[in-house]
Amino acid sequence: MLLGTAGIAGAAVLAACGTDDAATTPAPADTTSGAATDPTSAPASETSAAEAPATVDDINVGYIEDGNGCMLVAVAETQDLWEKHGLKANTLAFTNGPLQIQALGTGDLDFGYIGFGALWLPMSDQAKVVSINSRGTADRVIAQPGITSMAELKGKKVGVPEGTSGDMLLNLALEEAGMTIDDIERIPMDPPTTISAFASKQIDAAGIWYPHVETIKNQVPDLVEVAKSTDFADLAFLAAQVAGTDIQDRPEVLAKFQAVCKEAFTWAAANREELNGILADFIKAPADAIASEQEFVEVFSADDVIAKNDDGTIEAWLTGLNEEFVKAEKAPEVVPVGNYWLAEDYAQA
């Protein structure tokens, strides 16, 4: 899904991954810390200052202002996990994943967040994946009332935030229908523009995701979902934390960050209702909008990640995605998952 700071029900709740062309995307928000949170909204870690690591490392961590994109930094802050694991995190809001990959490359970020649509960047040797966070099923191709299939989109105007999971679903659904992008009039647009264009019938269809779909349904209740992410069960619309390609040169910092990831997502997976409140507070979004988004998200605990890695599930998921990115001409080739997913470091952190 994807990014930015547009309004959903009057607040910024955005999507998952990022545009394809980072150079044309607005600069990240110049913040020096995460969005304000209520320190009493969740119980703090029980680890005392005396038990914290002796060495504290300063790190810059990117996030996106949606439920998935801010999950790590929101939970880590409310649970005091940065301090517990010997880190002092300066959290920075970005509008998308590719911009964070760019910032990792220039050294302006140490760690960041990307969604499904930007995973081609680690697969292209531009970053390392340090945590697999979650799997989403929120993406849809929606059409105006009266259009009931992908085939009926031939020659129609279809809006889609470029480089996002919605964009990938659109490509997959077209392929499944025996069509290509050339069979439609594809119009790249950001999520807020997609919402308004669909509601005003300026476009015939859109590749978009919940909670945006719910927002559009409030204005076009008879819209038709002609494709959804669950139509492609063999693919996983994953969200991940990433680092620069040289992160293994800083093994202690990597281990600390991965330990935070493991504890944060384990807590998140076990406390979904409380999590929604924390996420809403962190990005100042309506709680019902966050709940709508998170309804379609499977959060992975550390044990989940390790088990799925050991049984080959994650390798199969990532390889399948890599194959699709090659078809879409984003990744140059299918590469071994171990080239970019630091699974062994994760297990040992």
C-alpha positions as CSV (number, residue, x, y, z in Angstrom):
1,M,0.0,0.0,0.0
2,L,1.3,3.7,0.2
3,L,2.1,6.9,1.6
4,G,2.2,10.5,2.1
5,T,0.1,12.8,4.2
6,A,-3.3,12.9,2.7
7,G,-6.6,12.9,4.6
8,I,-8.8,9.9,5.2
9,A,-11.8,11.0,7.1
10,G,-10.0,14.2,7.9
11,A,-6.7,12.6,8.9
12,A,-3.6,11.3,7.3
13,V,-4.0,7.5,6.8
14,L,-2.1,6.3,3.8
15,A,-0.8,3.4,2.0
16,A,1.9,0.9,2.0
17,C,4.9,1.1,-0.2
18,G,5.9,3.9,-2.4
19,T,6.1,5.4,-5.8
20,D,8.4,4.0,-8.4
21,D,10.3,7.2,-9.1
22,A,11.7,8.5,-5.8
23,A,13.3,11.5,-7.5
24,T,9.9,13.0,-8.3
25,T,8.4,12.4,-4.9
26,P,8.2,15.2,-2.3
27,A,10.9,15.3,0.4
28,P,10.3,13.6,3.7
29,A,8.8,15.5,6.6
30,D,11.6,17.2,8.5
31,T,10.8,15.8,11.9
32,T,13.2,15.0,14.6
33,S,11.1,12.5,16.4
34,G,8.0,10.4,15.9
35,A,4.5,11.8,16.0
36,A,3.4,12.6,19.5
37,T,2.1,9.8,21.5
38,D,0.5,9.4,24.9
39,P,3.1,7.5,27.0
40,T,0.3,6.1,29.1
41,S,-1.5,4.5,26.2
42,A,0.4,1.3,26.6
43,P,2.3,-0.3,29.4
44,A,6.0,0.4,29.4
45,S,8.7,-2.2,29.2
46,E,9.4,-3.8,32.6
47,T,13.2,-3.6,31.9
48,S,14.9,-1.2,34.3
49,A,17.6,1.2,33.3
50,A,20.1,-0.9,35.1
51,E,19.3,-3.8,32.8
52,A,19.6,-1.8,29.6
53,P,22.7,-2.3,27.4
54,A,25.7,-0.2,28.5
55,T,26.2,1.2,25.0
56,V,23.5,3.4,23.4
57,D,23.6,3.8,19.7
58,D,22.0,6.7,17.9
59,I,20.0,5.7,14.8
60,N,17.7,7.4,12.3
61,V,14.6,5.4,11.5
62,G,12.2,6.2,8.7
63,Y,8.5,5.4,8.8
64,I,5.3,6.1,6.8
65,E,2.2,7.7,8.3
66,D,-0.2,4.8,8.0
67,G,-0.9,1.9,10.3
68,N,1.6,-0.5,8.8
69,G,4.2,2.1,8.1
70,C,4.4,3.5,11.7
71,M,3.8,0.2,13.5
72,L,7.3,-0.5,14.6
73,V,8.2,3.1,15.7
74,A,4.8,3.5,17.5
75,V,5.1,0.3,19.4
76,A,8.8,0.7,20.2
77,E,8.1,4.2,21.6
78,T,5.1,3.3,23.7
79,Q,6.8,0.1,25.0
80,D,10.2,1.8,25.6
81,L,11.9,-0.8,23.4
82,W,14.5,1.6,22.0
83,E,16.0,2.2,25.4
84,K,15.6,-1.4,26.5
85,H,17.8,-2.5,23.6
86,G,20.4,0.2,23.7
87,L,19.2,2.5,21.0
88,K,18.3,6.1,20.8
89,A,16.0,6.5,17.8
90,N,15.4,9.7,15.8
91,T,12.2,8.8,13.8
92,L,11.5,10.5,10.5
93,A,8.2,10.6,8.5
94,F,8.5,9.8,4.8
95,T,5.9,9.8,2.1
96,N,7.0,6.4,0.6
97,G,9.3,3.5,0.7
98,P,11.6,4.3,-2.2
99,L,12.5,7.7,-0.7
100,Q,13.7,5.8,2.4
101,I,15.8,3.4,0.3
102,Q,17.3,6.5,-1.3
103,A,18.0,7.9,2.2
104,L,19.6,4.6,3.3
105,G,22.0,4.9,0.4
106,T,23.1,8.4,1.2
107,G,23.5,7.6,4.9
108,D,20.7,9.9,6.1
109,L,18.8,6.9,7.4
110,D,19.9,3.8,9.2
111,F,16.7,1.8,9.0
112,G,13.4,2.3,7.2
113,Y,10.0,0.8,6.3
114,I,8.8,-0.4,2.9
115,G,5.6,-2.2,1.7
116,F,5.0,-4.8,-0.9
117,G,5.4,-2.4,-3.9
118,A,8.9,-1.4,-3.0
119,L,10.4,-4.8,-2.3
120,W,11.9,-4.9,-5.8
121,L,14.5,-2.4,-4.4
122,P,16.2,-4.9,-2.0
123,M,15.8,-7.5,-4.7
124,S,17.8,-5.2,-6.9
125,D,20.7,-4.9,-4.4
126,Q,19.7,-1.4,-3.1
127,A,18.9,-2.4,0.5
128,K,18.7,-5.3,3.0
129,V,15.5,-6.6,4.5
130,V,16.0,-6.9,8.3
131,S,12.5,-7.8,9.4
132,I,9.4,-9.3,7.8
133,N,6.5,-7.5,9.6
134,S,3.2,-8.5,8.2
135,R,1.1,-9.7,5.3
136,G,-1.7,-7.6,3.9
137,T,-4.9,-8.5,2.0
138,A,-6.3,-5.0,1.7
139,D,-5.7,-4.3,-2.0
140,R,-8.4,-4.1,-4.6
141,V,-9.1,-3.2,-8.2
142,I,-12.4,-1.3,-8.0
143,A,-14.7,-0.2,-10.8
144,Q,-17.6,2.1,-11.3
145,P,-21.1,0.5,-11.0
146,G,-22.0,-1.5,-14.1
147,I,-18.4,-2.7,-14.7
148,T,-18.2,-6.3,-13.4
149,S,-14.9,-7.7,-14.7
150,M,-11.4,-6.9,-15.6
151,A,-12.2,-7.6,-19.3
152,E,-14.7,-4.7,-19.2
153,L,-11.9,-2.3,-18.3
154,K,-10.4,-2.5,-21.9
155,G,-9.9,1.1,-23.1
156,K,-11.1,2.5,-19.7
157,K,-9.3,5.1,-17.5
158,V,-7.7,3.4,-14.5
159,G,-6.1,5.4,-11.7
160,V,-3.4,3.9,-9.6
161,P,-0.7,5.1,-7.1
162,E,2.4,4.1,-9.0
163,G,4.8,1.6,-7.5
164,T,2.4,0.5,-4.8
165,S,0.8,-2.8,-4.0
166,G,-2.4,-1.5,-5.7
167,D,-0.3,-1.1,-8.8
168,M,1.1,-4.6,-8.6
169,L,-2.4,-6.0,-8.1
170,L,-3.6,-4.2,-11.2
171,N,-0.8,-5.8,-13.2
172,L,-1.6,-9.2,-11.8
173,A,-5.3,-8.9,-12.5
174,L,-4.8,-7.7,-16.0
175,E,-2.4,-10.7,-16.7
176,E,-5.0,-13.1,-15.2
177,A,-7.6,-11.7,-17.6
178,G,-5.3,-12.1,-20.6
179,M,-4.7,-8.3,-20.8
180,T,-1.8,-5.9,-20.4
181,I,-1.3,-2.3,-19.3
182,D,-1.6,-1.3,-23.0
183,D,-5.2,-2.5,-22.9
184,I,-6.2,0.2,-20.5
185,E,-5.6,3.9,-20.0
186,R,-3.4,3.8,-16.9
187,I,-3.2,7.1,-15.0
188,P,-0.7,7.4,-12.2
189,M,-2.0,9.4,-9.3
190,D,-1.5,9.6,-5.5
191,P,-4.1,8.0,-3.2
192,P,-6.0,11.2,-2.4
193,T,-6.3,12.0,-6.0
194,T,-7.4,8.5,-6.8
195,I,-10.1,8.8,-4.2
196,S,-11.5,12.1,-5.5
197,A,-11.2,11.0,-9.2
198,F,-13.1,7.8,-8.6
199,A,-15.8,9.5,-6.5
200,S,-16.3,12.2,-9.2
201,K,-16.3,9.6,-12.0
202,Q,-13.2,11.0,-13.7
203,I,-11.8,7.5,-13.8
204,D,-13.5,4.2,-14.5
205,A,-11.5,2.1,-12.1
206,A,-8.7,2.2,-9.6
207,G,-6.0,0.0,-8.1
208,I,-6.2,1.0,-4.4
209,W,-6.5,-0.6,-0.9
210,Y,-8.4,-0.4,2.4
211,P,-9.1,1.9,4.2
212,H,-9.2,4.0,1.0
213,V,-11.7,1.6,-0.5
214,E,-14.0,2.2,2.4
215,T,-13.7,5.9,2.0
216,I,-14.6,5.6,-1.7
217,K,-17.5,3.3,-0.8
218,N,-19.0,6.0,1.4
219,Q,-19.3,8.1,-1.8
220,V,-19.9,5.4,-4.4
221,P,-21.7,2.6,-2.5
222,D,-22.4,0.5,-5.6
223,L,-18.8,0.3,-6.7
224,V,-17.6,-3.1,-7.8
225,E,-14.5,-4.9,-6.5
226,V,-13.3,-6.7,-9.7
227,A,-10.1,-8.0,-8.2
228,K,-8.6,-8.4,-4.8
229,S,-5.3,-9.5,-3.3
230,T,-6.7,-12.8,-2.0
231,D,-7.3,-13.8,-5.6
232,F,-3.6,-14.5,-5.7
233,A,-3.1,-16.7,-2.7
234,D,0.4,-17.8,-3.8
235,L,1.7,-14.2,-3.4
236,A,2.2,-12.4,-0.2
237,F,1.7,-8.6,0.0
238,L,4.5,-8.2,2.6
239,A,5.6,-5.2,4.7
240,A,9.2,-5.0,5.9
241,Q,11.9,-3.1,7.8
242,V,15.0,-2.4,5.7
243,A,18.6,-1.1,6.1
244,G,21.4,-0.1,3.9
245,T,23.4,-2.7,2.0
246,D,26.3,-2.3,4.4
247,I,24.3,-2.8,7.6
248,Q,26.2,-6.1,8.4
249,D,29.3,-4.0,8.9
250,R,27.6,-2.8,12.1
251,P,26.5,-6.1,13.6
252,E,25.8,-4.8,17.1
253,V,23.4,-2.1,15.8
254,L,21.8,-4.5,13.5
255,A,21.2,-7.0,16.3
256,K,19.7,-4.3,18.5
257,F,17.4,-3.1,15.9
258,Q,16.2,-6.6,15.0
259,A,15.6,-7.3,18.6
260,V,13.4,-4.3,18.8
261,C,11.5,-5.5,15.7
262,K,11.0,-9.0,17.1
263,E,9.7,-7.7,20.4
264,A,7.6,-4.9,18.9
265,F,5.8,-7.1,16.3
266,T,5.3,-10.0,18.8
267,W,3.6,-7.5,21.1
268,A,1.6,-6.1,18.2
269,A,0.4,-9.5,17.0
270,A,-0.9,-10.3,20.5
271,N,-2.5,-7.0,21.3
272,R,-4.4,-5.9,18.1
273,E,-7.2,-3.9,19.7
274,E,-4.7,-1.9,21.9
275,L,-2.4,-1.6,18.9
276,N,-5.1,0.2,16.8
277,G,-5.3,2.9,19.5
278,I,-1.5,3.3,19.6
279,L,-1.3,3.6,15.8
280,A,-4.2,6.1,15.7
281,D,-2.6,8.2,18.4
282,F,0.8,8.1,16.8
283,I,-0.3,9.4,13.4
284,K,-3.3,11.4,14.7
285,A,-5.8,9.4,12.6
286,P,-9.3,8.3,13.4
287,A,-9.3,5.0,15.3
288,D,-12.1,3.6,13.0
289,A,-9.9,4.2,9.9
290,I,-7.0,2.4,11.5
291,A,-9.2,-0.5,12.5
292,S,-10.5,-0.7,9.0
293,E,-7.0,-0.9,7.6
294,Q,-5.7,-3.3,10.2
295,E,-8.6,-5.7,9.6
296,F,-6.8,-6.8,6.5
297,V,-3.3,-7.1,8.1
298,E,-1.8,-10.3,9.5
299,V,1.0,-9.2,11.9
300,F,3.8,-11.7,12.4
301,S,5.3,-12.4,15.8
302,A,9.0,-13.3,15.9
303,D,8.1,-16.9,16.3
304,D,5.9,-16.7,13.2
305,V,8.8,-15.2,11.1
306,I,11.3,-17.8,12.3
307,A,8.9,-20.7,11.6
308,K,7.9,-19.4,8.2
309,N,11.6,-18.9,7.4
310,D,12.6,-22.4,8.5
311,D,9.8,-24.1,6.5
312,G,10.6,-22.2,3.3
313,T,7.4,-20.1,3.3
314,I,9.1,-16.7,3.3
315,E,11.6,-17.9,0.6
316,A,8.7,-19.0,-1.6
317,W,6.8,-15.7,-1.0
318,L,9.8,-13.5,-1.8
319,T,10.8,-15.6,-4.8
320,G,7.3,-15.3,-6.2
321,L,7.3,-11.6,-5.7
322,N,10.7,-11.3,-7.3
323,E,9.4,-13.2,-10.4
324,E,6.5,-10.7,-10.6
325,F,8.8,-7.7,-10.4
326,V,10.9,-9.1,-13.2
327,K,7.8,-9.5,-15.3
328,A,6.9,-5.9,-14.5
329,E,10.4,-4.8,-15.5
330,K,11.2,-3.4,-12.1
331,A,13.8,-6.0,-10.9
332,P,16.4,-7.2,-13.4
333,E,16.4,-10.8,-12.4
334,V,15.4,-13.4,-9.8
335,V,18.1,-13.5,-7.1
336,P,18.6,-15.8,-4.1
337,V,16.5,-14.6,-1.1
338,G,19.6,-14.8,1.1
339,N,21.1,-12.0,-1.0
340,Y,18.9,-9.4,0.7
341,W,16.8,-11.0,3.5
342,L,19.0,-11.2,6.7
343,A,17.1,-14.2,8.1
344,E,20.0,-15.7,10.1
345,D,20.8,-12.3,11.7
346,Y,17.1,-12.0,12.6
347,A,16.9,-15.4,14.2
348,Q,20.0,-14.7,16.3
349,A,19.1,-11.2,17.4
